[in-house]
Amino acid sequence: MRLPLYVAARECTGKRAYPTRSKAKQVQRTMEAKTGEDFKRYRCRFCGEYHVAHRVPSGMREDTSE
């Protein structure tokens, strides 16, 4: 089954891509140290490279701005 293009665009387009798992891991650790938030790295099924993303989607994170 083929996914609609809007799904591919949401999952890949506009995101930074890293050519190796080790480079994505390095970026992940840097982002976690800088922000104190949890991130994950994953291989994209569309471009074949690695992306780094929040472990918890933005709509589900607690609002800590107060």
Secondary structure as UniProt FT lines:
FT   HELIX           5..11
FT   TURN            12..14
FT   HELIX           21..35
FT   STRAND          39..43
FT   TURN            45..47
FT   STRAND          50..54
FT   HELIX           58..60
//
